[in-house]
Amino acid sequence: MKLFAGLVASVALFGGVQFLHGGNGQSEVTEVIPTNAYRLTANGDEAACAIHRGAEVSEGLSLLSVAPSCRKLMPGIEHAKFWREQADGSVAFSEDGVDPIVTFGVADGDGYESYAPAAPLLALSTSE
């Protein structure tokens, strides 16, 4: 008898969930996947390299993968291991998660432009 009562309660619970989700068994929430591949260019030059923003390790701090060829655009940037997003929308690349190697501000349109250091001027745009 207890088994039968448990079965009835389970069926009622399942039916209630189906009713609340409109009967299709799928949630209305959709997953948003951010773009995490970028193209880095220097001073409007045609030379470019790949940047990949990885998994978030803490709030505002993500892993970063910089192609070795990025060294040609800015020596030392290939050592960056972290992407830190600031409250104002700026982004800093660092080797230790704290001290920035380069800092980008939000550019007009899509992407970022470096402001520290002042030279070389770097542009970071989403890769398509």
Contact map, one row per residue, 1 for C-alpha under 8 A:
11111000000000000000000000000000000000000000000000000000000000000000000000000000000000000000000000000000000000000000000000000000
11111100000000000000000000000000000000000000000000000000000000000000000000000000000000000000000000000000000000000000000000000000
11111110000000000000000000000000000000000000000000000000000000000000000000000000000000000000000000000000000000000000000000000000
11111111000000000000000000000000000000000000000000000000000000000000000000000000000000000000000000000000000000000000000000000000
11111111100000000000000000000000000000000000000000000000000000000000000000000000000000000000000000000000000000000000000000000000
01111111110000000000000000000000000000000000000000000000000000000000000000000000000000000000000000000000000000000000000000000000
00111111111000000000000000000000000000000000000000000000000000000000000000000000000000000000000000000000000000000000000000000000
00011111111100000000000000000000000000000000000000000000000000000000000000000000000000000000000000000000000000000000000000000000
00001111111110000000000000000000000000000000000000000000000000000000000000000000000000000000000000000000000000000000000000000000
00000111111111000000000000000000000000000000000000000000000000000000000000000000000000000000000000000000000000000000000000000000
00000011111111100000000000000000000000000000000000000000000000000000000000000000000000000000000000000000000000000000000000000000
00000001111111110000000000000000000000000000000000000000000000000000000000000000000000000000000000000000000000000000000000000000
00000000111111111000000000000000000000000000000000000000000000000000000000000000000000000000000000000000000000000000000000000000
00000000011111111100000000000000000000000000000000000000000000000000000000000000000000000000000000000000000000000000000000000000
00000000001111111110000000000000000000000000000000000000000000000000000000000000000000000000000000000000000000000000000000000000
00000000000111111111000000000000000000000000000000000000000000000000000000000000000000000000000000000000000000000000000000000000
00000000000011111111100010000000000000000000000000000000000000000000000000000000000000000000000000000000000000000000000000000000
00000000000001111111111110000000000000000000000000000000000000000000000000000000000000000000000000000000000000000000000000000000
00000000000000111111111000000000000000000000000000000000000000000000000000000000000000000000000000000000000000000000000000000000
00000000000000011111111000000000000000000000000000000000000000000000000000000000000000000000000000000000000000000000000000000000
00000000000000001111111111110000000000000000000000000000000000000000000000000000000000000000000000000000000000000000000000000000
00000000000000000111111110000000000000000000000000000000000000000000000000000000000000000000000000000000000000000000000000000000
00000000000000000111111110000000000000000000000000000000000000000000000000000000000000000000000000000000000000000000000000000000
00000000000000000100111111000000000000000000000000000000000000000000000000000000000000000000000000000000000000000000000000000000
00000000000000001100111111100000000000000000000000000000000000000000000000000000000000000000000000000000000000000000000000000000
00000000000000000000100111110000000000000000000000000000000000000000000000000000000000000000000000000000000000000000000000000000
00000000000000000000100011111100000000000000000000000000000000000000000000000000000000000000000000000000000000000000000000000000
00000000000000000000100001111100000000000000000000000000000000000000000000000000000000000000000000000000000000000000000000000000
00000000000000000000000000111110000000000000000000000000000000000000000000000000000000000000000000000000000000000000000000000000
00000000000000000000000000111111000000000000000000000000000000000000000000000000000000000000000000000000000000000000000000000000
00000000000000000000000000001111100000000000000000000000000000000000000000000000000000000000000000000000000000000000000000000000
00000000000000000000000000000111110000000000000000000000000000000000000000000000000000000000000000000000000000000000000000000000
00000000000000000000000000000011111000000000000000000000000000000000000000000000000000000000000000000000000000000000000000000000
00000000000000000000000000000001111100000000000000000000000000000000000000000000000000000000000000000000000000000000000000000000
00000000000000000000000000000000111110000000000000000000000000000000000000000000000000000000000000000000000000000000000000000100
00000000000000000000000000000000011111000000000000011100000000000000000000000000000000000000000000000000000000000000000000000100
00000000000000000000000000000000001111100000000001111000000000000000000000000000000000000000000000000000000000000000000000000110
00000000000000000000000000000000000111110000000001111000000000000000000000000000000000000000000000000000000000000000000000011110
00000000000000000000000000000000000011111000000111100000000000000000000000000000000000000000000000000000000000000000000000011110
00000000000000000000000000000000000001111100000111100000000000000000010000000000000000000000000000000000000000000000000001111000
00000000000000000000000000000000000000111111111110000000000000000000000010000000000000000000000000000000000000000000000001110000
00000000000000000000000000000000000000011111101100000000000000000000000011000000000000000000000000000000000000000000000111100000
00000000000000000000000000000000000000001111100000000000000000000000000000000000000000000000000000000000000000000000000111100000
00000000000000000000000000000000000000001111110000000000000000000000000000000000000000000000000000000000000000000000000001100000
00000000000000000000000000000000000000001111111100000000000000000000000000000000000000000000000000000000000000000000000000000000
00000000000000000000000000000000000000001001111100000000000000000000000000000000000000000000000000000000000000000000000000000000
00000000000000000000000000000000000000001100111110000000000000000000000010000000000000000000000000000000000000000000000000000000
00000000000000000000000000000000000000111100111111000000000000000000010010000000000000000000000000000000000000000000000000000000
00000000000000000000000000000000000000111000001111100000000000000010110000000000000000000000000000000000000000000000000000000000
00000000000000000000000000000000000011110000000111110000000000000110010000000000000000000000000000000000000000000000000000000000
00000000000000000000000000000000000011110000000011111000000000011110000000000000000000000000000000000000000000000000000000000000
00000000000000000000000000000000000111000000000001111100000000011100000000000000000000000000000000000000000000000000000000000000
00000000000000000000000000000000000111000000000000111110000001111000000000000000001000000000000000000000000000000000000000000000
00000000000000000000000000000000000100000000000000011111000001111000000000000000000000000000000000000000000000000000000000000000
00000000000000000000000000000000000000000000000000001111100001100000000000000000000000000000000000000000000000000000000000000000
00000000000000000000000000000000000000000000000000000111111111100000000000000000000000000000000000000000000000000000000000000000
00000000000000000000000000000000000000000000000000000011111011100000000000000000000000000000000000000000000000000000000000000000
00000000000000000000000000000000000000000000000000000001111111000000000000000000000000000000000000000000000000000000000000000000
00000000000000000000000000000000000000000000000000000001111110000000000000000000000000000000000000000000000000000000000000000000
00000000000000000000000000000000000000000000000000000001011111000000000000000000001111000000000000000000000000000000000000000000
00000000000000000000000000000000000000000000000000000001111111100000000000000000011110000000000010000000000000000000000000000000
00000000000000000000000000000000000000000000000000001111110111110000000000000000011100000000000000000000000000000000000000000000
00000000000000000000000000000000000000000000000000001111100011111000000000000000111000000000000000000000000000000000000000000000
00000000000000000000000000000000000000000000000000111100000001111100000000000001111000000000100000000000000000000000000000000000
00000000000000000000000000000000000000000000000000111100000000111110000000000001110000000000000000000000000000000000000000000000
00000000000000000000000000000000000000000000000001110000000000011111010000001111100000000000000000000000000000000000000000000000
00000000000000000000000000000000000000000000000011100000000000001111110000000100000000000000000000000000000000000000000000000000
00000000000000000000000000000000000000000000000000000000000000000111111000000100000000000000000000000000000000000000000000000000
00000000000000000000000000000000000000000000000010000000000000000011111110000100000000000000000000000000000000000000000000000000
00000000000000000000000000000000000000010000000111000000000000000111111111101100000000000000000000000000000000000000000000000000
00000000000000000000000000000000000000000000000000000000000000000001111111111100000000000000000000000000000000000000000000000000
00000000000000000000000000000000000000000000000000000000000000000000111111100000000000000000000000000000000000000000000000000000
00000000000000000000000000000000000000001100001100000000000000000000111111100000000000000000000000000000000000000000000100000000
00000000000000000000000000000000000000000100000000000000000000000000011111111000000000000000000000000000000000000000000100000000
00000000000000000000000000000000000000000000000000000000000000000000011111111100000000000000000000000000000000000000000000000000
00000000000000000000000000000000000000000000000000000000000000000000001001111111000000000000000000001000000000000000000000000000
00000000000000000000000000000000000000000000000000000000000000000100011001111111000000000000100000001100000000000000000000000000
00000000000000000000000000000000000000000000000000000000000000000111111000111111000000000000000000000000000000000000000000000000
00000000000000000000000000000000000000000000000000000000000000000100000000011111100000000000011000000000000000000000000000000000
00000000000000000000000000000000000000000000000000000000000000011100000000011111110000000000111100001000000000000000000000000000
00000000000000000000000000000000000000000000000000000000000000111100000000000011111000000000111110000000000000000000000000000000
00000000000000000000000000000000000000000000000000000000000011111000000000000001111100000000111110000000000000000000000000000000
00000000000000000000000000000000000000000000000000001000000111110000000000000000111110000011110010000000000000000000000000000000
00000000000000000000000000000000000000000000000000000000000111000000000000000000011111000011110010000000000000000000000000000000
00000000000000000000000000000000000000000000000000000000000110000000000000000000001111101111000000000000000000000000000000000000
00000000000000000000000000000000000000000000000000000000000100000000000000000000000111111111000000000000000000000000000000000000
00000000000000000000000000000000000000000000000000000000000000000000000000000000000011111100000000000000000000000000000000000000
00000000000000000000000000000000000000000000000000000000000000000000000000000000000001111100000000000000000000000000000000000000
00000000000000000000000000000000000000000000000000000000000000000000000000000000000011111110000000000000110000000000000000000000
00000000000000000000000000000000000000000000000000000000000000000000000000000000000011111111000000000011110000010000000000000000
00000000000000000000000000000000000000000000000000000000000000000000000000000000001111001111100000000011100000000000000000000000
00000000000000000000000000000000000000000000000000000000000000000000000000000000001111000111110000011111000000000000000000000000
00000000000000000000000000000000000000000000000000000000000000010000000000001001111100000011111010011110000000000000000000000000
00000000000000000000000000000000000000000000000000000000000000000000000000000011111100000001111111111100000000000000000000000000
00000000000000000000000000000000000000000000000000000000000000000000000000000011110000000000111111111000000000000000000000000000
00000000000000000000000000000000000000000000000000000000000000000000000000000001110000000000011111100000000000000000000000000000
00000000000000000000000000000000000000000000000000000000000010000000000000000000111100000000111111110000000000000000000000000000
00000000000000000000000000000000000000000000000000000000000000000000000000000000000000000000011111110000000000000000000000000000
00000000000000000000000000000000000000000000000000000000000000000000000000000000000000000000011111111000000000000000000000000000
00000000000000000000000000000000000000000000000000000000000000000000000000000000000000000001111011111110000000000000000000000000
00000000000000000000000000000000000000000000000000000000000000000000000000011001000000000001111000111110000000000000100000000000
00000000000000000000000000000000000000000000000000000000000000000000000000001000000000000001110000011111000000000111100000000000
00000000000000000000000000000000000000000000000000000000000000000000000000000000000000000111100000011111100000000111100000000000
00000000000000000000000000000000000000000000000000000000000000000000000000000000000000000111000000000111110000011111000000000000
00000000000000000000000000000000000000000000000000000000000000000000000000000000000000001110000000000011111000011110000000000000
00000000000000000000000000000000000000000000000000000000000000000000000000000000000000001100000000000001111100111000000000000000
00000000000000000000000000000000000000000000000000000000000000000000000000000000000000000000000000000000111111111000000000000000
00000000000000000000000000000000000000000000000000000000000000000000000000000000000000000000000000000000011111100000000000000000
00000000000000000000000000000000000000000000000000000000000000000000000000000000000000000000000000000000001111100000000000000000
00000000000000000000000000000000000000000000000000000000000000000000000000000000000000000000000000000000001111110000000000001100
00000000000000000000000000000000000000000000000000000000000000000000000000000000000000000000000000000000011111111000000000111100
00000000000000000000000000000000000000000000000000000000000000000000000000000000000000000100000000000001111001111100000000111000
00000000000000000000000000000000000000000000000000000000000000000000000000000000000000000000000000000001111000111110000011110000
00000000000000000000000000000000000000000000000000000000000000000000000000000000000000000000000000000111100000011111110011100000
00000000000000000000000000000000000000000000000000000000000000000000000000000000000000000000000000000111100000001111110010000000
00000000000000000000000000000000000000000000000000000000000000000000000000000000000000000000000000000111000000000111111000000000
00000000000000000000000000000000000000000000000000000000000000000000000000000000000000000000000000001110000000000111111100000000
00000000000000000000000000000000000000000000000000000000000000000000000000000000000000000000000000000000000000000111111110000000
00000000000000000000000000000000000000000000000000000000000000000000000000000000000000000000000000000000000000000001111110000000
00000000000000000000000000000000000000000110000000000000000000000000000011000000000000000000000000000000000000000000111111000000
00000000000000000000000000000000000000000110000000000000000000000000000000000000000000000000000000000000000000001110011111100000
00000000000000000000000000000000000000011111000000000000000000000000000000000000000000000000000000000000000000001100000111110000
00000000000000000000000000000000000000011111000000000000000000000000000000000000000000000000000000000000000000111100000011111000
00000000000000000000000000000000000001111000000000000000000000000000000000000000000000000000000000000000000000111000000001111100
00000000000000000000000000000000000001110000000000000000000000000000000000000000000000000000000000000000000001110000000000111110
00000000000000000000000000000000001111100000000000000000000000000000000000000000000000000000000000000000000001100000000000011111
00000000000000000000000000000000000011100000000000000000000000000000000000000000000000000000000000000000000000000000000000001111
00000000000000000000000000000000000000000000000000000000000000000000000000000000000000000000000000000000000000000000000000000111
